[in-house]
């Protein structure tokens, strides 16, 4: 298999301040871009924990990883989402291109 360079991945995490002054993990997102001629980057494992939703954390995470991919040369981003996230993705400018099923294999 031929490898293309650069292959780059980014991770963004969101934390909130708790009443006791500590930080609580609230969400995360990954993006990956392999530098391919198609210019397509992917967003993976985008999630905001339920108690922290509807506070702008998802928007911030998504914008952060998409911006990093754009700076690396990506011109498009693709992701696979649940219905729960569809409002966020539409609000951020994503367009649905079809329906699919995500498959998982534990090794």
Secondary structure, 3 states (H helix, E strand, C coil): CCCCCCCEEEEEEEEEECCCCCEEEEEEEEEEECCCCCCEEEEEEEEECHHHCCCCHHHHHHHHHHHHHHHCCCCEEECCCCHHHHHHHHHCCCCCCCCCCCCCCCC
